[in-house]
Amino acid sequence: MTFLSYYLHWSRREVMNLPHLERRRWCREVSAVNEKISGPSKQNKIEFR
């Protein structure tokens, strides 16, 4: 929840109104964008499946 709120500037209510699988999909999308921008970091990598 915090991850999406931080990166997408969504409120807690907006994030919680998403179905669980959709929240996970958004986490993968944001992570992919961050990796493209900053390059792969094996040290701090968070995987969302």
C-alpha distance matrix in Angstrom:
0.0 3.8 5.4 5.4 6.1 8.5 10.2 10.6 11.0 9.4 9.3 7.1 9.8 9.7 6.4 7.5 10.8 10.3 11.8 10.3 12.5 11.7 8.0 9.7 12.3 10.4 9.1 12.8 14.1 12.4 13.6 17.0 17.5 16.8 19.2 21.8 21.7 21.9 23.4 22.6 21.8 22.4 21.8 18.1 17.1 14.0 14.7 12.7 15.2
3.8 0.0 3.8 5.5 5.0 5.9 8.5 9.8 9.7 9.3 9.4 8.0 11.5 11.6 8.9 10.6 13.9 13.6 15.5 14.0 15.9 14.9 11.1 12.4 14.7 12.2 10.4 14.0 15.0 12.5 13.4 17.0 17.0 15.6 18.3 20.9 20.3 20.1 22.1 21.5 20.4 21.4 20.3 16.5 16.3 13.7 15.3 14.1 17.2
5.4 3.8 0.0 3.8 5.6 5.3 6.3 8.4 9.6 9.9 11.3 10.7 13.8 12.9 9.9 12.3 15.1 13.9 15.6 13.8 14.9 13.7 10.0 10.6 12.3 9.7 7.4 10.8 11.6 8.9 9.6 13.2 13.3 11.9 14.5 17.2 16.8 16.7 18.5 17.9 17.1 18.3 17.7 13.9 13.2 10.8 12.5 11.5 14.8
5.4 5.5 3.8 0.0 3.8 5.4 5.3 5.6 7.3 6.9 9.0 9.1 11.6 9.9 7.2 10.3 12.5 11.1 13.3 12.4 13.3 11.3 8.0 9.6 10.6 7.4 6.6 10.2 10.2 7.9 10.0 13.1 12.7 12.4 15.3 17.4 17.1 17.8 19.7 19.5 19.4 20.8 20.6 16.9 15.7 13.3 14.1 12.4 15.2
6.1 5.0 5.6 3.8 0.0 3.8 5.8 5.5 4.9 4.6 6.0 6.7 9.7 8.7 7.1 10.1 12.4 12.2 15.0 14.6 16.1 14.0 10.7 13.0 14.1 10.8 10.4 14.0 13.7 11.1 13.3 16.3 15.5 14.8 18.1 20.0 19.1 19.8 22.1 22.2 21.8 23.5 22.9 19.1 18.5 16.2 17.5 15.9 18.8
8.5 5.9 5.3 5.4 3.8 0.0 3.8 5.8 5.4 7.3 9.0 10.1 13.3 12.3 10.8 13.8 16.2 15.7 18.3 17.5 18.7 16.6 13.3 14.8 15.7 12.3 11.2 14.4 13.9 10.6 12.3 15.4 14.1 12.7 16.1 18.1 16.6 17.0 19.7 20.1 19.5 21.4 20.6 16.9 16.8 15.2 17.2 16.4 19.7
10.2 8.5 6.3 5.3 5.8 3.8 0.0 3.8 5.7 8.1 11.0 12.4 15.1 13.2 11.6 15.1 16.9 15.7 18.2 17.5 17.9 15.5 12.7 13.8 13.9 10.3 9.5 12.1 10.9 7.5 9.7 12.3 10.6 9.7 13.3 14.8 13.5 14.4 17.0 17.8 17.8 20.1 19.9 16.3 15.7 14.4 16.0 15.2 18.4
10.6 9.8 8.4 5.6 5.5 5.8 3.8 0.0 3.8 5.4 9.0 11.1 13.1 10.6 9.7 13.5 14.6 13.5 16.4 16.5 16.9 14.0 11.7 13.7 13.3 9.5 10.1 12.8 11.0 8.4 11.6 13.7 11.9 12.1 15.7 16.6 15.6 17.2 19.7 20.5 21.0 23.2 23.3 19.7 18.7 17.1 18.0 16.6 19.3
11.0 9.7 9.6 7.3 4.9 5.4 5.7 3.8 0.0 3.8 6.6 9.5 11.6 9.8 9.9 13.4 14.6 14.5 17.8 18.1 19.3 16.4 13.9 16.3 16.5 12.7 13.2 16.3 14.8 12.1 15.0 17.3 15.4 15.1 18.8 19.8 18.4 19.7 22.5 23.5 23.5 25.8 25.4 21.7 21.2 19.5 20.9 19.4 22.2
9.4 9.3 9.9 6.9 4.6 7.3 8.1 5.4 3.8 0.0 3.8 6.6 8.1 6.0 6.6 10.0 10.9 11.2 14.7 15.4 17.0 14.1 11.8 14.8 15.2 11.8 12.8 16.1 15.0 13.0 16.0 18.4 17.1 17.2 20.7 21.9 21.0 22.4 24.8 25.3 25.4 27.3 27.0 23.3 22.4 20.2 21.0 18.9 21.4
9.3 9.4 11.3 9.0 6.0 9.0 11.0 9.0 6.6 3.8 0.0 3.8 5.3 5.2 6.4 8.6 10.0 11.5 14.9 15.7 18.0 15.6 13.1 16.3 17.4 14.4 15.1 18.7 18.1 16.1 18.8 21.5 20.5 20.4 23.7 25.2 24.3 25.4 27.8 28.1 27.8 29.4 28.8 25.0 24.4 21.9 22.8 20.7 23.0
7.1 8.0 10.7 9.1 6.7 10.1 12.4 11.1 9.5 6.6 3.8 0.0 3.8 5.5 5.2 6.0 8.5 10.3 13.2 13.6 16.4 14.7 11.9 15.0 16.8 14.4 14.6 18.4 18.5 16.8 19.0 22.0 21.6 21.3 24.4 26.3 25.7 26.4 28.6 28.3 27.8 28.9 28.1 24.3 23.7 20.8 21.6 19.3 21.5
9.8 11.5 13.8 11.6 9.7 13.3 15.1 13.1 11.6 8.1 5.3 3.8 0.0 3.8 5.5 5.1 6.1 8.9 12.0 13.3 16.2 14.4 12.4 16.0 17.5 15.4 16.4 20.0 19.9 18.8 21.3 24.0 23.6 23.8 26.8 28.5 28.1 29.2 31.2 31.0 30.7 31.8 31.3 27.5 26.6 23.5 23.9 21.2 22.8
9.7 11.6 12.9 9.9 8.7 12.3 13.2 10.6 9.8 6.0 5.2 5.5 3.8 0.0 3.8 5.5 5.3 6.9 10.5 12.2 14.4 12.0 10.4 14.1 14.9 12.6 14.2 17.6 17.0 16.1 19.1 21.3 20.8 21.5 24.5 25.9 25.6 27.1 29.0 29.0 29.1 30.4 30.3 26.6 25.3 22.4 22.4 19.6 21.2
6.4 8.9 9.9 7.2 7.1 10.8 11.6 9.7 9.9 6.6 6.4 5.2 5.5 3.8 0.0 3.8 5.4 5.5 8.7 9.4 11.7 9.6 7.2 10.7 12.1 10.0 11.0 14.5 14.6 13.7 16.2 18.8 18.7 19.2 22.0 23.7 23.7 24.8 26.5 26.2 26.1 27.1 27.0 23.4 21.9 18.8 18.8 16.0 17.7
7.5 10.6 12.3 10.3 10.1 13.8 15.1 13.5 13.4 10.0 8.6 6.0 5.1 5.5 3.8 0.0 3.8 5.4 7.6 8.3 11.5 10.4 8.4 11.7 13.7 12.5 13.3 16.7 17.3 16.8 18.9 21.6 21.9 22.3 24.9 26.8 27.1 28.0 29.5 28.7 28.5 29.1 28.9 25.2 23.8 20.4 20.2 17.1 18.4
10.8 13.9 15.1 12.5 12.4 16.2 16.9 14.6 14.6 10.9 10.0 8.5 6.1 5.3 5.4 3.8 0.0 3.8 6.5 8.9 11.6 10.0 9.3 12.9 14.1 13.1 14.9 17.9 18.0 18.1 20.6 22.7 23.0 23.9 26.5 28.0 28.4 29.8 31.2 30.6 30.8 31.5 31.6 28.1 26.3 23.0 22.3 19.0 19.8
10.3 13.6 13.9 11.1 12.2 15.7 15.7 13.5 14.5 11.2 11.5 10.3 8.9 6.9 5.5 5.4 3.8 0.0 3.8 6.3 8.2 6.2 6.1 9.7 10.5 9.9 12.0 14.6 14.8 15.4 17.8 19.6 20.2 21.5 23.7 25.2 26.0 27.4 28.5 27.9 28.3 28.9 29.4 26.0 23.9 20.5 19.5 16.0 16.6
11.8 15.5 15.6 13.3 15.0 18.3 18.2 16.4 17.8 14.7 14.9 13.2 12.0 10.5 8.7 7.6 6.5 3.8 0.0 3.8 5.6 5.3 6.4 8.9 10.0 10.8 12.6 14.6 15.5 16.7 18.5 20.2 21.4 22.8 24.5 26.2 27.4 28.7 29.3 28.2 28.7 28.8 29.5 26.3 23.9 20.4 18.8 15.1 14.9
10.3 14.0 13.8 12.4 14.6 17.5 17.5 16.5 18.1 15.4 15.7 13.6 13.3 12.2 9.4 8.3 8.9 6.3 3.8 0.0 3.8 5.4 5.2 6.4 8.7 10.0 10.7 12.7 14.4 15.5 16.7 18.6 20.3 21.2 22.7 24.8 26.1 27.0 27.4 25.9 26.1 25.9 26.5 23.4 21.0 17.4 15.7 12.0 11.8
12.5 15.9 14.9 13.3 16.1 18.7 17.9 16.9 19.3 17.0 18.0 16.4 16.2 14.4 11.7 11.5 11.6 8.2 5.6 3.8 0.0 3.8 5.4 5.1 6.2 8.7 9.9 10.7 12.4 14.4 15.4 16.6 18.7 20.1 21.1 22.9 24.7 25.8 25.8 24.3 24.8 24.7 25.8 23.0 20.1 16.7 14.4 10.6 9.6
11.7 14.9 13.7 11.3 14.0 16.6 15.5 14.0 16.4 14.1 15.6 14.7 14.4 12.0 9.6 10.4 10.0 6.2 5.3 5.4 3.8 0.0 3.8 5.3 4.9 6.2 8.6 9.8 10.5 12.3 14.1 15.3 16.7 18.4 19.9 21.3 22.8 24.3 24.7 23.7 24.6 25.0 26.1 23.1 20.3 17.1 15.2 11.6 11.4
8.0 11.1 10.0 8.0 10.7 13.3 12.7 11.7 13.9 11.8 13.1 11.9 12.4 10.4 7.2 8.4 9.3 6.1 6.4 5.2 5.4 3.8 0.0 3.8 5.4 5.1 6.2 8.8 9.9 10.6 12.2 14.3 15.5 16.5 18.3 20.2 21.3 22.3 23.1 22.1 22.4 22.9 23.6 20.3 17.9 14.6 13.4 10.0 11.0
9.7 12.4 10.6 9.6 13.0 14.8 13.8 13.7 16.3 14.8 16.3 15.0 16.0 14.1 10.7 11.7 12.9 9.7 8.9 6.4 5.1 5.3 3.8 0.0 3.8 5.4 5.0 6.4 8.7 10.0 10.5 12.4 14.5 15.4 16.4 18.6 20.2 20.9 21.1 19.6 20.0 20.1 21.1 18.1 15.3 12.0 10.1 6.5 7.2
12.3 14.7 12.3 10.6 14.1 15.7 13.9 13.3 16.5 15.2 17.4 16.8 17.5 14.9 12.1 13.7 14.1 10.5 10.0 8.7 6.2 4.9 5.4 3.8 0.0 3.8 5.4 5.2 6.3 8.7 9.9 10.7 12.6 14.4 15.4 16.8 18.7 20.1 20.2 19.0 20.1 20.6 22.1 19.3 16.2 13.4 11.3 8.0 8.2
10.4 12.2 9.7 7.4 10.8 12.3 10.3 9.5 12.7 11.8 14.4 14.4 15.4 12.6 10.0 12.5 13.1 9.9 10.8 10.0 8.7 6.2 5.1 5.4 3.8 0.0 3.8 5.4 5.0 6.1 8.4 9.8 10.6 12.2 14.1 15.4 16.7 18.2 19.0 18.4 19.4 20.4 21.6 18.5 15.9 13.3 12.2 9.5 10.9
9.1 10.4 7.4 6.6 10.4 11.2 9.5 10.1 13.2 12.8 15.1 14.6 16.4 14.2 11.0 13.3 14.9 12.0 12.6 10.7 9.9 8.6 6.2 5.0 5.4 3.8 0.0 3.8 5.4 5.3 6.0 8.5 10.0 10.5 12.1 14.3 15.5 16.3 16.9 15.9 16.4 17.2 18.0 14.9 12.3 9.6 8.9 6.6 9.2
12.8 14.0 10.8 10.2 14.0 14.4 12.1 12.8 16.3 16.1 18.7 18.4 20.0 17.6 14.5 16.7 17.9 14.6 14.6 12.7 10.7 9.8 8.8 6.4 5.2 5.4 3.8 0.0 3.8 5.6 5.1 6.1 8.7 9.9 10.4 12.4 14.3 15.3 15.1 13.9 15.0 15.6 17.3 14.7 11.5 9.3 7.6 5.7 7.6
14.1 15.0 11.6 10.2 13.7 13.9 10.9 11.0 14.8 15.0 18.1 18.5 19.9 17.0 14.6 17.3 18.0 14.8 15.5 14.4 12.4 10.5 9.9 8.7 6.3 5.0 5.4 3.8 0.0 3.8 5.4 5.2 6.4 8.7 9.9 10.8 12.6 14.4 14.7 14.4 16.1 17.5 19.2 16.6 13.7 12.2 11.1 9.5 11.2
12.4 12.5 8.9 7.9 11.1 10.6 7.5 8.4 12.1 13.0 16.1 16.8 18.8 16.1 13.7 16.8 18.1 15.4 16.7 15.5 14.4 12.3 10.6 10.0 8.7 6.1 5.3 5.6 3.8 0.0 3.8 5.4 5.2 6.2 8.6 10.0 10.7 12.2 13.3 13.4 14.6 16.5 17.6 14.6 12.4 11.1 11.2 10.3 13.0
13.6 13.4 9.6 10.0 13.3 12.3 9.7 11.6 15.0 16.0 18.8 19.0 21.3 19.1 16.2 18.9 20.6 17.8 18.5 16.7 15.4 14.1 12.2 10.5 9.9 8.4 6.0 5.1 5.4 3.8 0.0 3.8 5.5 5.1 6.1 8.7 9.9 10.4 10.9 10.2 11.1 12.7 14.1 11.3 8.7 7.9 8.2 8.5 11.4
17.0 17.0 13.2 13.1 16.3 15.4 12.3 13.7 17.3 18.4 21.5 22.0 24.0 21.3 18.8 21.6 22.7 19.6 20.2 18.6 16.6 15.3 14.3 12.4 10.7 9.8 8.5 6.1 5.2 5.4 3.8 0.0 3.8 5.4 5.1 6.3 8.7 10.0 9.7 9.4 11.6 13.4 15.5 13.5 10.6 10.5 10.0 10.3 12.4
17.5 17.0 13.3 12.7 15.5 14.1 10.6 11.9 15.4 17.1 20.5 21.6 23.6 20.8 18.7 21.9 23.0 20.2 21.4 20.3 18.7 16.7 15.5 14.5 12.6 10.6 10.0 8.7 6.4 5.2 5.5 3.8 0.0 3.8 5.4 5.2 6.3 8.7 9.6 10.7 12.9 15.4 17.2 14.9 12.8 13.0 13.2 13.4 15.8
16.8 15.6 11.9 12.4 14.8 12.7 9.7 12.1 15.1 17.2 20.4 21.3 23.8 21.5 19.2 22.3 23.9 21.5 22.8 21.2 20.1 18.4 16.5 15.4 14.4 12.2 10.5 9.9 8.7 6.2 5.1 5.4 3.8 0.0 3.8 5.5 5.1 6.0 7.7 8.8 10.1 13.0 14.2 11.8 10.4 11.1 12.4 13.4 16.3
19.2 18.3 14.5 15.3 18.1 16.1 13.3 15.7 18.8 20.7 23.7 24.4 26.8 24.5 22.0 24.9 26.5 23.7 24.5 22.7 21.1 19.9 18.3 16.4 15.4 14.1 12.1 10.4 9.9 8.6 6.1 5.1 5.4 3.8 0.0 3.8 5.4 5.3 4.9 5.3 7.6 10.4 12.4 10.8 8.9 10.6 11.5 13.2 15.8
21.8 20.9 17.2 17.4 20.0 18.1 14.8 16.6 19.8 21.9 25.2 26.3 28.5 25.9 23.7 26.8 28.0 25.2 26.2 24.8 22.9 21.3 20.2 18.6 16.8 15.4 14.3 12.4 10.8 10.0 8.7 6.3 5.2 5.5 3.8 0.0 3.8 5.8 5.4 7.5 10.5 13.5 15.7 14.4 12.7 14.2 14.7 16.1 18.2
21.7 20.3 16.8 17.1 19.1 16.6 13.5 15.6 18.4 21.0 24.3 25.7 28.1 25.6 23.7 27.1 28.4 26.0 27.4 26.1 24.7 22.8 21.3 20.2 18.7 16.7 15.5 14.3 12.6 10.7 9.9 8.7 6.3 5.1 5.4 3.8 0.0 3.8 5.9 9.0 11.2 14.6 16.1 14.6 13.7 15.4 16.7 18.0 20.7
21.9 20.1 16.7 17.8 19.8 17.0 14.4 17.2 19.7 22.4 25.4 26.4 29.2 27.1 24.8 28.0 29.8 27.4 28.7 27.0 25.8 24.3 22.3 20.9 20.1 18.2 16.3 15.3 14.4 12.2 10.4 10.0 8.7 6.0 5.3 5.8 3.8 0.0 3.8 6.8 8.1 11.8 12.9 11.7 11.6 14.0 15.8 17.8 20.7
23.4 22.1 18.5 19.7 22.1 19.7 17.0 19.7 22.5 24.8 27.8 28.6 31.2 29.0 26.5 29.5 31.2 28.5 29.3 27.4 25.8 24.7 23.1 21.1 20.2 19.0 16.9 15.1 14.7 13.3 10.9 9.7 9.6 7.7 4.9 5.4 5.9 3.8 0.0 3.8 6.4 9.7 11.7 11.4 10.7 13.5 14.8 17.2 19.7
22.6 21.5 17.9 19.5 22.2 20.1 17.8 20.5 23.5 25.3 28.1 28.3 31.0 29.0 26.2 28.7 30.6 27.9 28.2 25.9 24.3 23.7 22.1 19.6 19.0 18.4 15.9 13.9 14.4 13.4 10.2 9.4 10.7 8.8 5.3 7.5 9.0 6.8 3.8 0.0 3.8 6.3 9.0 9.1 7.8 10.9 12.0 14.9 17.1
21.8 20.4 17.1 19.4 21.8 19.5 17.8 21.0 23.5 25.4 27.8 27.8 30.7 29.1 26.1 28.5 30.8 28.3 28.7 26.1 24.8 24.6 22.4 20.0 20.1 19.4 16.4 15.0 16.1 14.6 11.1 11.6 12.9 10.1 7.6 10.5 11.2 8.1 6.4 3.8 0.0 3.8 5.4 5.9 5.8 9.5 11.6 14.9 17.5
22.4 21.4 18.3 20.8 23.5 21.4 20.1 23.2 25.8 27.3 29.4 28.9 31.8 30.4 27.1 29.1 31.5 28.9 28.8 25.9 24.7 25.0 22.9 20.1 20.6 20.4 17.2 15.6 17.5 16.5 12.7 13.4 15.4 13.0 10.4 13.5 14.6 11.8 9.7 6.3 3.8 0.0 3.8 5.8 5.3 8.9 10.5 14.2 16.4
21.8 20.3 17.7 20.6 22.9 20.6 19.9 23.3 25.4 27.0 28.8 28.1 31.3 30.3 27.0 28.9 31.6 29.4 29.5 26.5 25.8 26.1 23.6 21.1 22.1 21.6 18.0 17.3 19.2 17.6 14.1 15.5 17.2 14.2 12.4 15.7 16.1 12.9 11.7 9.0 5.4 3.8 0.0 3.8 5.8 9.2 11.8 15.4 18.0
18.1 16.5 13.9 16.9 19.1 16.9 16.3 19.7 21.7 23.3 25.0 24.3 27.5 26.6 23.4 25.2 28.1 26.0 26.3 23.4 23.0 23.1 20.3 18.1 19.3 18.5 14.9 14.7 16.6 14.6 11.3 13.5 14.9 11.8 10.8 14.4 14.6 11.7 11.4 9.1 5.9 5.8 3.8 0.0 3.8 6.5 9.8 13.0 16.2
17.1 16.3 13.2 15.7 18.5 16.8 15.7 18.7 21.2 22.4 24.4 23.7 26.6 25.3 21.9 23.8 26.3 23.9 23.9 21.0 20.1 20.3 17.9 15.3 16.2 15.9 12.3 11.5 13.7 12.4 8.7 10.6 12.8 10.4 8.9 12.7 13.7 11.6 10.7 7.8 5.8 5.3 5.8 3.8 0.0 3.8 6.4 9.8 12.8
14.0 13.7 10.8 13.3 16.2 15.2 14.4 17.1 19.5 20.2 21.9 20.8 23.5 22.4 18.8 20.4 23.0 20.5 20.4 17.4 16.7 17.1 14.6 12.0 13.4 13.3 9.6 9.3 12.2 11.1 7.9 10.5 13.0 11.1 10.6 14.2 15.4 14.0 13.5 10.9 9.5 8.9 9.2 6.5 3.8 0.0 3.8 6.6 9.9
14.7 15.3 12.5 14.1 17.5 17.2 16.0 18.0 20.9 21.0 22.8 21.6 23.9 22.4 18.8 20.2 22.3 19.5 18.8 15.7 14.4 15.2 13.4 10.1 11.3 12.2 8.9 7.6 11.1 11.2 8.2 10.0 13.2 12.4 11.5 14.7 16.7 15.8 14.8 12.0 11.6 10.5 11.8 9.8 6.4 3.8 0.0 3.8 6.4
12.7 14.1 11.5 12.4 15.9 16.4 15.2 16.6 19.4 18.9 20.7 19.3 21.2 19.6 16.0 17.1 19.0 16.0 15.1 12.0 10.6 11.6 10.0 6.5 8.0 9.5 6.6 5.7 9.5 10.3 8.5 10.3 13.4 13.4 13.2 16.1 18.0 17.8 17.2 14.9 14.9 14.2 15.4 13.0 9.8 6.6 3.8 0.0 3.8
15.2 17.2 14.8 15.2 18.8 19.7 18.4 19.3 22.2 21.4 23.0 21.5 22.8 21.2 17.7 18.4 19.8 16.6 14.9 11.8 9.6 11.4 11.0 7.2 8.2 10.9 9.2 7.6 11.2 13.0 11.4 12.4 15.8 16.3 15.8 18.2 20.7 20.7 19.7 17.1 17.5 16.4 18.0 16.2 12.8 9.9 6.4 3.8 0.0
